[in-house]
Amino acid sequence: MTPSKHRSVVLMLPGTGAQHPRMALGLWRREPVFTDAVDAVLDRLGPPSKEIRDDWLADEPAVPLDADSRAAPLLFAVDYAMGRLALSWGLRPAAYLGHSMGEVAAAVLTGVFDLDAAVRLLWERVRMQRSTPSGGMLAVAAEERELSGYLGHGLVVGAVNGPRHTVLSGPEPQLRAAEHALRADGRTVRRLATRTPYHSPALAPLVADTEELIARLRPAVPRTPLYSAYTTRPLRPDEAADAGFWAAQPTRPVLFWRTLDRILRDGDRLLVETGPGQTLTVLARAHPAVRAGRSAVVAMLPPRAAGEDADRSCVAAARALLADEGHLPFASSPAPDARTR
């Protein structure tokens, strides 16, 4: 990758499905900023925090990490902590892009929510989701328009992640039937690591109660541009402060590819995936601007659990690239966006 000092940095934070056991464990108790940030999230959960932390550290969690009570807090904690770590190097991102839960973590890093508010919101959603129908999400190697015949009865397009990377979401019976039909038609499909039909009408009952909660939490205008994968553009001040906007997110599709395209049309970028796995990195590498070399992408963590040395090596490589491109101009100290209000 040829260094290009005119590229601005965009932090990309992954969402549901990116979590996996022992994610980022190589940084635990080795990187103080990362460790403190994870603890700051988990400690705010109260009594469940010990069991959640134990399942994160375990080779075989007692509660699988695709359960809401594990996926939501742990994915948020690692996204947030990786963002704090990058900012502690003196990095000043030009913008943020979050995918699903990653947009909430980005909202904390940009000052829309303080950490107390965000953790309260995500844990309240976990509690309320226990009453929603079981379901899930299904990644399909197809364009959105090719899947209209498989939709209906609560099954919808939950995300458009790439030109031929569409995610269906809905209740379990409809999702299972669609999966069988798609496989019979020769389509490549993959279940995502979640038991909840995120970004579908199944979560509509959560909206009213969470809107009341978010209004009390008083979201603010982001200090750094935050591109929303629900609107495909930077959040306007009125949207950022609108409780209804945040409350409706679990029912709205994630338009990641269109948002990424807007970001890369707005300038040449160094995209940094700041969370577990490399899902967003793989998607971004397919974009014409990245293939042409005008923009570039790097992941801060390996694509899967590969040992603690792999976690640290990946972080070191990402930091070296940021330094090579001139984005780490001074000694490590928390950047303004990293503060907890």
C-alpha positions as a LaTeX table, in Angstrom:
\begin{tabular}{lrrr}
\hline
Residue & $x$ (\AA) & $y$ (\AA) & $z$ (\AA) \\
\hline
Met1 & 0.00 & 0.00 & 0.00 \\
Thr2 & 1.60 & 3.26 & $-1.10$ \\
Pro3 & 1.36 & 5.98 & 1.57 \\
Ser4 & $-0.72$ & 8.99 & 0.53 \\
Lys5 & $-0.63$ & 11.87 & 2.99 \\
His6 & $-3.68$ & 13.60 & 1.53 \\
Arg7 & $-6.06$ & 10.82 & 2.59 \\
Ser8 & $-8.20$ & 11.65 & 5.60 \\
Val9 & $-9.05$ & 8.99 & 8.19 \\
Val10 & $-12.49$ & 7.47 & 8.69 \\
Leu11 & $-13.03$ & 5.06 & 11.58 \\
Met12 & $-15.45$ & 2.23 & 10.71 \\
Leu13 & $-17.10$ & 0.39 & 13.61 \\
Pro14 & $-18.69$ & $-3.02$ & 12.87 \\
Gly15 & $-22.07$ & $-4.23$ & 14.06 \\
Thr16 & $-24.01$ & $-7.35$ & 14.96 \\
Gly17 & $-22.43$ & $-10.55$ & 13.66 \\
Ala18 & $-18.83$ & $-9.35$ & 14.01 \\
Gln19 & $-18.54$ & $-10.56$ & 17.61 \\
His20 & $-16.69$ & $-13.78$ & 18.40 \\
Pro21 & $-15.25$ & $-15.43$ & 21.54 \\
Arg22 & $-12.00$ & $-13.93$ & 22.85 \\
Met23 & $-12.16$ & $-11.05$ & 20.38 \\
Ala24 & $-9.35$ & $-8.55$ & 21.00 \\
Leu25 & $-8.21$ & $-10.57$ & 24.01 \\
Gly26 & $-4.56$ & $-9.92$ & 23.13 \\
Leu27 & $-5.09$ & $-6.30$ & 24.17 \\
Trp28 & $-6.69$ & $-7.17$ & 27.50 \\
Arg29 & $-4.45$ & $-6.05$ & 30.35 \\
Arg30 & $-1.73$ & $-5.22$ & 27.82 \\
Glu31 & $-3.16$ & $-1.97$ & 26.44 \\
Pro32 & $-4.31$ & 0.18 & 29.39 \\
Val33 & $-6.56$ & 2.45 & 27.30 \\
Phe34 & $-8.32$ & $-0.56$ & 25.75 \\
Thr35 & $-8.64$ & $-2.33$ & 29.11 \\
Asp36 & $-10.00$ & 0.73 & 30.92 \\
Ala37 & $-12.55$ & 1.36 & 28.16 \\
Val38 & $-13.85$ & $-2.22$ & 28.17 \\
Asp39 & $-14.10$ & $-2.11$ & 31.96 \\
Ala40 & $-15.91$ & 1.23 & 31.77 \\
Val41 & $-18.62$ & $-0.39$ & 29.63 \\
Leu42 & $-18.96$ & $-3.71$ & 31.43 \\
Asp43 & $-18.85$ & $-2.23$ & 34.93 \\
Arg44 & $-21.85$ & $-0.07$ & 34.05 \\
Leu45 & $-23.93$ & $-3.23$ & 33.54 \\
Gly46 & $-23.97$ & $-3.97$ & 37.26 \\
Pro47 & $-24.25$ & $-7.55$ & 38.57 \\
Pro48 & $-24.31$ & $-9.24$ & 35.10 \\
Ser49 & $-20.90$ & $-7.76$ & 34.24 \\
Lys50 & $-18.85$ & $-10.62$ & 35.73 \\
Glu51 & $-20.66$ & $-13.34$ & 33.80 \\
Ile52 & $-20.50$ & $-11.30$ & 30.59 \\
Arg53 & $-16.76$ & $-10.72$ & 31.02 \\
Asp54 & $-16.21$ & $-14.42$ & 31.81 \\
Asp55 & $-17.99$ & $-15.44$ & 28.59 \\
Trp56 & $-15.87$ & $-13.00$ & 26.59 \\
Leu57 & $-12.67$ & $-14.51$ & 28.02 \\
Ala58 & $-13.79$ & $-18.15$ & 27.64 \\
Asp59 & $-12.95$ & $-20.51$ & 24.78 \\
Glu60 & $-16.45$ & $-21.93$ & 25.18 \\
Pro61 & $-18.79$ & $-19.30$ & 26.67 \\
Ala62 & $-21.53$ & $-20.48$ & 29.01 \\
Val63 & $-23.91$ & $-18.19$ & 27.10 \\
Pro64 & $-23.12$ & $-18.09$ & 23.34 \\
Leu65 & $-21.98$ & $-14.75$ & 22.01 \\
Asp66 & $-24.81$ & $-14.66$ & 19.47 \\
Ala67 & $-27.26$ & $-14.19$ & 22.38 \\
Asp68 & $-28.33$ & $-10.55$ & 22.79 \\
Ser69 & $-27.18$ & $-10.48$ & 26.41 \\
Arg70 & $-23.63$ & $-11.15$ & 25.22 \\
Ala71 & $-23.42$ & $-9.82$ & 21.67 \\
Ala72 & $-24.74$ & $-6.33$ & 22.43 \\
Pro73 & $-22.57$ & $-5.36$ & 25.43 \\
Leu74 & $-19.40$ & $-7.13$ & 24.27 \\
Leu75 & $-19.49$ & $-5.89$ & 20.69 \\
Phe76 & $-20.21$ & $-2.37$ & 21.87 \\
Ala77 & $-17.42$ & $-2.60$ & 24.47 \\
Val78 & $-14.80$ & $-3.77$ & 21.97 \\
Asp79 & $-15.86$ & $-1.25$ & 19.30 \\
Tyr80 & $-15.75$ & 1.58 & 21.83 \\
Ala81 & $-12.45$ & 0.43 & 23.36 \\
Met82 & $-10.75$ & 0.06 & 19.97 \\
Gly83 & $-11.91$ & 3.56 & 19.08 \\
Arg84 & $-10.55$ & 4.92 & 22.35 \\
Leu85 & $-7.25$ & 3.15 & 21.71 \\
Ala86 & $-6.88$ & 4.69 & 18.25 \\
Leu87 & $-7.73$ & 8.14 & 19.57 \\
Ser88 & $-5.19$ & 7.76 & 22.39 \\
Trp89 & $-2.44$ & 7.69 & 19.76 \\
Gly90 & $-3.27$ & 11.28 & 18.86 \\
Leu91 & $-5.35$ & 10.31 & 15.84 \\
Arg92 & $-7.88$ & 12.91 & 14.67 \\
Pro93 & $-10.39$ & 11.15 & 12.41 \\
Ala94 & $-12.13$ & 13.24 & 9.77 \\
Ala95 & $-15.30$ & 11.16 & 10.14 \\
Tyr96 & $-16.89$ & 8.03 & 11.58 \\
Leu97 & $-19.03$ & 5.29 & 10.02 \\
Gly98 & $-20.77$ & 2.70 & 12.18 \\
His99 & $-22.66$ & $-0.39$ & 11.07 \\
Ser100 & $-25.76$ & $-1.14$ & 13.20 \\
Met101 & $-24.50$ & $-1.33$ & 16.82 \\
Gly102 & $-21.30$ & 0.28 & 15.58 \\
Glu103 & $-23.20$ & 3.50 & 14.91 \\
Val104 & $-24.09$ & 3.74 & 18.61 \\
Ala105 & $-20.43$ & 3.22 & 19.57 \\
Ala106 & $-19.47$ & 5.90 & 17.04 \\
Ala107 & $-22.09$ & 8.18 & 18.58 \\
Val108 & $-20.32$ & 7.90 & 21.94 \\
Leu109 & $-16.89$ & 8.56 & 20.42 \\
Thr110 & $-18.23$ & 11.68 & 18.69 \\
Gly111 & $-20.09$ & 12.99 & 21.75 \\
Val112 & $-23.72$ & 12.35 & 20.73 \\
Phe113 & $-24.23$ & 10.16 & 23.82 \\
Asp114 & $-22.16$ & 9.93 & 26.95 \\
Leu115 & $-21.10$ & 6.43 & 27.92 \\
Asp116 & $-23.63$ & 6.09 & 30.73 \\
Ala117 & $-26.46$ & 6.90 & 28.35 \\
Ala118 & $-25.31$ & 4.54 & 25.61 \\
Val119 & $-24.86$ & 1.57 & 27.96 \\
Arg120 & $-28.24$ & 2.23 & 29.54 \\
Leu121 & $-29.85$ & 2.31 & 26.09 \\
Leu122 & $-28.24$ & $-0.88$ & 24.80 \\
Trp123 & $-29.01$ & $-2.82$ & 28.00 \\
Glu124 & $-32.63$ & $-1.64$ & 27.99 \\
Arg125 & $-32.93$ & $-2.84$ & 24.39 \\
Val126 & $-31.51$ & $-6.22$ & 25.38 \\
Arg127 & $-34.16$ & $-6.47$ & 28.10 \\
Met128 & $-37.01$ & $-5.55$ & 25.78 \\
Gln129 & $-35.84$ & $-7.82$ & 22.96 \\
Arg130 & $-36.57$ & $-10.83$ & 25.15 \\
Ser131 & $-40.25$ & $-10.36$ & 24.31 \\
Thr132 & $-39.77$ & $-10.17$ & 20.52 \\
Pro133 & $-40.19$ & $-13.21$ & 18.23 \\
Ser134 & $-37.12$ & $-15.37$ & 17.71 \\
Gly135 & $-35.48$ & $-14.86$ & 14.37 \\
Gly136 & $-32.19$ & $-13.87$ & 12.82 \\
Met137 & $-30.37$ & $-12.54$ & 9.81 \\
Leu138 & $-29.20$ & $-14.20$ & 6.60 \\
Ala139 & $-26.44$ & $-12.89$ & 4.31 \\
Val140 & $-27.10$ & $-13.61$ & 0.63 \\
Ala141 & $-24.69$ & $-13.24$ & $-2.28$ \\
Ala142 & $-27.18$ & $-11.34$ & $-4.42$ \\
Glu143 & $-28.31$ & $-7.85$ & $-5.29$ \\
Glu144 & $-31.23$ & $-6.43$ & $-3.36$ \\
Arg145 & $-33.49$ & $-6.41$ & $-6.43$ \\
Glu146 & $-32.93$ & $-10.16$ & $-6.97$ \\
Leu147 & $-34.46$ & $-11.06$ & $-3.61$ \\
Ser148 & $-37.90$ & $-9.46$ & $-3.80$ \\
Gly149 & $-39.55$ & $-12.83$ & $-4.46$ \\
Tyr150 & $-38.28$ & $-14.24$ & $-1.18$ \\
Leu151 & $-39.59$ & $-11.43$ & 1.02 \\
Gly152 & $-42.87$ & $-10.92$ & 2.86 \\
His153 & $-44.68$ & $-11.88$ & 6.06 \\
Gly154 & $-42.16$ & $-9.93$ & 8.14 \\
Leu155 & $-39.07$ & $-10.97$ & 6.19 \\
Val156 & $-37.31$ & $-7.86$ & 4.84 \\
Val157 & $-33.97$ & $-6.59$ & 3.61 \\
Gly158 & $-32.13$ & $-5.70$ & 6.81 \\
Ala159 & $-28.87$ & $-4.47$ & 5.28 \\
Val160 & $-27.27$ & $-3.72$ & 1.94 \\
Asn161 & $-23.56$ & $-4.20$ & 2.54 \\
Gly162 & $-22.29$ & $-4.42$ & $-1.02$ \\
Pro163 & $-23.38$ & $-4.78$ & $-4.64$ \\
Arg164 & $-23.94$ & $-8.50$ & $-4.13$ \\
His165 & $-24.04$ & $-8.66$ & $-0.34$ \\
Thr166 & $-27.58$ & $-8.31$ & 0.96 \\
Val167 & $-28.83$ & $-9.33$ & 4.41 \\
Leu168 & $-32.36$ & $-10.58$ & 5.03 \\
Ser169 & $-33.93$ & $-10.28$ & 8.48 \\
Gly170 & $-37.10$ & $-11.55$ & 10.05 \\
Pro171 & $-38.84$ & $-14.13$ & 12.25 \\
Glu172 & $-37.35$ & $-17.61$ & 12.37 \\
Pro173 & $-40.03$ & $-19.51$ & 10.36 \\
Gln174 & $-39.90$ & $-17.05$ & 7.45 \\
Leu175 & $-36.12$ & $-16.81$ & 7.57 \\
Arg176 & $-35.72$ & $-20.59$ & 7.57 \\
Ala177 & $-38.10$ & $-20.98$ & 4.64 \\
Ala178 & $-36.25$ & $-18.31$ & 2.66 \\
Glu179 & $-32.92$ & $-19.95$ & 3.44 \\
His180 & $-34.14$ & $-23.30$ & 2.11 \\
Ala181 & $-35.59$ & $-21.67$ & $-1.01$ \\
Leu182 & $-32.43$ & $-19.67$ & $-1.70$ \\
Arg183 & $-30.21$ & $-22.72$ & $-1.32$ \\
Ala184 & $-32.52$ & $-24.70$ & $-3.62$ \\
Asp185 & $-32.16$ & $-21.93$ & $-6.18$ \\
Gly186 & $-28.38$ & $-22.16$ & $-6.03$ \\
Arg187 & $-27.81$ & $-19.02$ & $-3.97$ \\
Thr188 & $-24.91$ & $-18.71$ & $-1.52$ \\
Val189 & $-26.25$ & $-17.88$ & 1.95 \\
Arg190 & $-24.84$ & $-17.62$ & 5.46 \\
Arg191 & $-26.53$ & $-17.17$ & 8.81 \\
Leu192 & $-25.21$ & $-14.27$ & 10.86 \\
Ala193 & $-24.26$ & $-14.72$ & 14.51 \\
Thr194 & $-27.47$ & $-13.35$ & 16.00 \\
Arg195 & $-30.75$ & $-14.74$ & 17.24 \\
Thr196 & $-32.59$ & $-11.44$ & 16.81 \\
Pro197 & $-34.19$ & $-10.11$ & 13.58 \\
Tyr198 & $-32.47$ & $-6.73$ & 13.73 \\
His199 & $-33.48$ & $-4.05$ & 11.23 \\
Ser200 & $-36.90$ & $-5.54$ & 10.64 \\
Pro201 & $-40.50$ & $-4.77$ & 11.71 \\
Ala202 & $-40.22$ & $-7.48$ & 14.40 \\
Leu203 & $-38.53$ & $-4.91$ & 16.65 \\
Ala204 & $-41.16$ & $-2.19$ & 16.15 \\
Pro205 & $-42.61$ & $-2.73$ & 19.67 \\
Leu206 & $-39.32$ & $-1.41$ & 21.11 \\
Val207 & $-39.49$ & 1.98 & 19.40 \\
Ala208 & $-41.93$ & 3.92 & 21.58 \\
Asp209 & $-40.38$ & 2.98 & 24.92 \\
Thr210 & $-36.82$ & 3.56 & 23.77 \\
Glu211 & $-37.78$ & 6.90 & 22.23 \\
Glu212 & $-38.95$ & 8.09 & 25.65 \\
Leu213 & $-35.70$ & 6.87 & 27.22 \\
Ile214 & $-33.49$ & 8.49 & 24.57 \\
Ala215 & $-35.32$ & 11.79 & 24.93 \\
Arg216 & $-34.34$ & 11.79 & 28.61 \\
Leu217 & $-30.73$ & 10.97 & 27.67 \\
Arg218 & $-30.55$ & 14.17 & 25.58 \\
Pro219 & $-28.42$ & 13.23 & 22.53 \\
Ala220 & $-26.16$ & 16.03 & 21.28 \\
Val221 & $-24.64$ & 17.15 & 17.99 \\
Pro222 & $-21.53$ & 15.11 & 17.04 \\
Arg223 & $-18.19$ & 16.88 & 17.42 \\
Thr224 & $-16.84$ & 15.05 & 14.35 \\
Pro225 & $-18.89$ & 14.15 & 11.25 \\
Leu226 & $-20.78$ & 10.91 & 11.77 \\
Tyr227 & $-22.01$ & 9.29 & 8.57 \\
Ser228 & $-25.19$ & 7.39 & 9.33 \\
Ala229 & $-25.75$ & 4.12 & 7.53 \\
Tyr230 & $-29.48$ & 4.77 & 7.87 \\
Thr231 & $-29.45$ & 8.07 & 5.94 \\
Thr232 & $-26.26$ & 7.46 & 3.85 \\
Arg233 & $-24.86$ & 10.91 & 4.70 \\
Pro234 & $-23.46$ & 12.85 & 7.65 \\
Leu235 & $-25.94$ & 13.30 & 10.47 \\
Arg236 & $-27.57$ & 16.70 & 10.53 \\
Pro237 & $-27.77$ & 18.43 & 13.93 \\
Asp238 & $-31.54$ & 17.93 & 14.07 \\
Glu239 & $-31.20$ & 14.21 & 13.34 \\
Ala240 & $-28.48$ & 13.69 & 15.93 \\
Ala241 & $-30.64$ & 15.30 & 18.64 \\
Asp242 & $-33.83$ & 13.50 & 17.57 \\
Ala243 & $-34.78$ & 10.66 & 19.95 \\
Gly244 & $-37.05$ & 9.20 & 17.28 \\
Phe245 & $-34.14$ & 8.81 & 14.87 \\
Trp246 & $-32.15$ & 6.67 & 17.32 \\
Ala247 & $-35.18$ & 4.76 & 18.59 \\
Ala248 & $-36.19$ & 3.61 & 15.10 \\
Gln249 & $-32.78$ & 2.26 & 14.10 \\
Pro250 & $-33.48$ & $-1.39$ & 15.06 \\
Thr251 & $-36.36$ & $-1.41$ & 12.55 \\
Arg252 & $-34.59$ & 0.33 & 9.63 \\
Pro253 & $-32.25$ & $-1.20$ & 7.03 \\
Val254 & $-28.51$ & $-0.56$ & 7.25 \\
Leu255 & $-27.38$ & 0.93 & 3.93 \\
Phe256 & $-23.68$ & 0.44 & 4.46 \\
Trp257 & $-22.58$ & 0.30 & 0.82 \\
Arg258 & $-24.39$ & 3.47 & $-0.19$ \\
Thr259 & $-22.97$ & 5.28 & 2.84 \\
Leu260 & $-19.45$ & 4.03 & 2.11 \\
Asp261 & $-19.84$ & 5.20 & $-1.48$ \\
Arg262 & $-20.84$ & 8.67 & $-0.26$ \\
Ile263 & $-17.82$ & 8.81 & 2.07 \\
Leu264 & $-15.43$ & 7.86 & $-0.71$ \\
Arg265 & $-17.01$ & 10.36 & $-3.11$ \\
Asp266 & $-16.50$ & 13.07 & $-0.49$ \\
Gly267 & $-12.72$ & 12.57 & $-0.56$ \\
Asp268 & $-9.81$ & 10.12 & $-0.62$ \\
Arg269 & $-9.81$ & 8.19 & 2.63 \\
Leu270 & $-7.85$ & 5.84 & 4.83 \\
Leu271 & $-10.59$ & 3.64 & 6.24 \\
Val272 & $-9.72$ & 2.05 & 9.59 \\
Glu273 & $-11.92$ & $-0.78$ & 10.85 \\
Thr274 & $-12.05$ & $-0.20$ & 14.59 \\
Gly275 & $-13.62$ & $-3.33$ & 16.06 \\
Pro276 & $-13.57$ & $-7.14$ & 15.96 \\
Gly277 & $-13.13$ & $-9.03$ & 12.71 \\
Gln278 & $-12.62$ & $-7.61$ & 9.25 \\
Thr279 & $-16.12$ & $-7.70$ & 7.80 \\
Leu280 & $-16.19$ & $-4.02$ & 6.87 \\
Thr281 & $-12.60$ & $-4.18$ & 5.59 \\
Val282 & $-13.49$ & $-6.96$ & 3.16 \\
Leu283 & $-16.53$ & $-5.02$ & 1.93 \\
Ala284 & $-14.59$ & $-1.77$ & 1.53 \\
Arg285 & $-11.81$ & $-3.45$ & $-0.46$ \\
Ala286 & $-14.35$ & $-4.13$ & $-3.20$ \\
His287 & $-15.13$ & $-0.44$ & $-3.69$ \\
Pro288 & $-13.70$ & 1.05 & $-6.94$ \\
Ala289 & $-11.97$ & 3.89 & $-5.04$ \\
Val290 & $-10.07$ & 1.37 & $-2.92$ \\
Arg291 & $-9.31$ & $-0.94$ & $-5.84$ \\
Ala292 & $-7.90$ & 2.04 & $-7.75$ \\
Gly293 & $-5.65$ & 2.97 & $-4.83$ \\
Arg294 & $-7.10$ & 6.44 & $-4.25$ \\
Ser295 & $-8.44$ & 5.27 & $-0.90$ \\
Ala296 & $-7.20$ & 2.47 & 1.33 \\
Val297 & $-8.48$ & 0.31 & 4.17 \\
Val298 & $-6.82$ & $-1.31$ & 7.18 \\
Ala299 & $-8.21$ & $-3.40$ & 10.05 \\
Met300 & $-7.05$ & $-3.01$ & 13.64 \\
Leu301 & $-7.84$ & $-6.64$ & 14.52 \\
Pro302 & $-7.55$ & $-10.04$ & 12.77 \\
Pro303 & $-10.52$ & $-11.50$ & 10.87 \\
Arg304 & $-11.09$ & $-14.06$ & 13.63 \\
Ala305 & $-9.59$ & $-15.17$ & 16.93 \\
Ala306 & $-6.02$ & $-16.09$ & 15.97 \\
Gly307 & $-4.22$ & $-15.77$ & 19.29 \\
Glu308 & $-3.17$ & $-12.86$ & 21.43 \\
Asp309 & 0.00 & $-12.17$ & 19.43 \\
Ala310 & $-2.10$ & $-11.76$ & 16.27 \\
Asp311 & $-4.26$ & $-9.13$ & 17.99 \\
Arg312 & $-1.23$ & $-7.09$ & 19.03 \\
Ser313 & 0.49 & $-7.48$ & 15.65 \\
Cys314 & $-2.60$ & $-6.26$ & 13.82 \\
Val315 & $-2.89$ & $-3.20$ & 16.05 \\
Ala316 & 0.81 & $-2.43$ & 15.60 \\
Ala317 & 0.52 & $-2.68$ & 11.80 \\
Ala318 & $-2.48$ & $-0.34$ & 11.73 \\
Arg319 & $-0.69$ & 2.16 & 13.95 \\
Ala320 & 2.41 & 2.03 & 11.74 \\
Leu321 & 0.33 & 2.72 & 8.63 \\
Leu322 & $-1.38$ & 5.68 & 10.29 \\
Ala323 & 2.03 & 7.04 & 11.28 \\
Asp324 & 3.44 & 6.50 & 7.77 \\
Glu325 & 0.59 & 8.54 & 6.31 \\
Gly326 & 1.19 & 11.37 & 8.75 \\
His327 & $-1.88$ & 10.93 & 10.95 \\
Leu328 & $-0.09$ & 10.50 & 14.31 \\
Pro329 & 1.71 & 13.80 & 14.72 \\
Phe330 & 2.34 & 13.75 & 18.46 \\
Ala331 & 2.72 & 11.53 & 21.49 \\
Ser332 & $-0.07$ & 9.32 & 22.74 \\
Ser333 & $-2.73$ & 11.18 & 24.68 \\
Pro334 & $-6.51$ & 10.95 & 24.60 \\
Ala335 & $-8.06$ & 12.97 & 21.79 \\
Pro336 & $-11.01$ & 15.27 & 22.54 \\
Asp337 & $-13.52$ & 12.86 & 20.98 \\
Ala338 & $-12.42$ & 10.15 & 23.40 \\
Arg339 & $-13.73$ & 11.91 & 26.50 \\
Thr340 & $-16.61$ & 10.54 & 28.52 \\
Arg341 & $-19.10$ & 13.31 & 29.22 \\
\hline
\end{tabular}
